[in-house]
Amino acid sequence: MKIEVLEKNDTNFRIVVKDADVPLMNALRRLALAEVPCMAIEEVVMIENSSILQDEIIAHRLGLTPLRTNLDTYNTPEECECQSEFGCQKCRVTLTLDAEAKDAARTVYSGEIVSENPEILPVSEKVPIVKLAKNQKLKLEAYARLGKGKIHAKWQPVSMCAYKYYPKITVPEGKCLGCQKCVDICPRRVFAIKDEKVEVKDLLSCTMCLDCIESCPQKPALLKIEWEKNQFVLNIESTGTLSPERVLQEATKLLAKQLNEFEEQIKAEQQ
């Protein structure tokens, strides 16, 4: 297998994967969405809430606030040695929020959350939690744990994980008829006209919708849209809890672990 990085930043990771197949790509996609763990608030203890919002709504907003995650420091609750429903320092992080509107109404943001571990904090400080009117107060204690997306969406480390075939476009060698219909109809602006010829200016933007083929006045169409065999474009967009590269690394580790467990079960059945 060969990998080529197309785009990489703090939240987005786009690569070309060669010599792979659909089952492998789909397995990695599903593992990234459902099995790679990340931190999220699971329990909230309301000490004081005089705002207009009910405790449950505030707890729900806190749970969906992405938290930066350190997988090397914390264990999932089911794998932790404590095996306690209350958790311990190896599987639970305590966060507190104490906000008050004294002289005027104000909005409480995620940046006001205080964590016992400075590494486990909201990804963004600008997530609105609640709006307090004058003299209203919100004081709470929250507990975050590692979890998996298959249990609840708040534990999904990615906002998007998708793959597509690597497109392959063949354009006519001669001059175009001059109608430019294939250029105008393409929603992703893949084509352009240069010297009265059709050329591909952005190959990877092609979604293989075939609108260009259908719009061509010549039948059969002069354009040919295909895909490269066993070659894919994988795009991972992280919520910020984990880096997109780490999400992919953890997905591959989980796949290897599951395959080893499956192999051991087969051997056990054969014996």
Secondary structure, DSSP 8 states (H G I E B T S, - for coil): -EEEEEEE-SSEEEEEEES--HHHHHHHHHHHHHTS-EEEEEEEEEEEE-SSS-HHHHHHHHHTS-B---TTT---TTTSTT--SS--TTT-EEEEEEEE-SSS-EEEEGGG-EESSTTS-BS-TT-EEEEE-TT-EEEEEEEEEEE-TTT-GGG-SEEEEEEEEEEEEE--SS---S--HHHHH-TT--EEEETTEEEES-GGG-----HHHHH-SSSS-S-EEEEEEEEEEEEEEE-SSS-HHHHHHHHHHHHHHHHHHHHHHHHHHH-
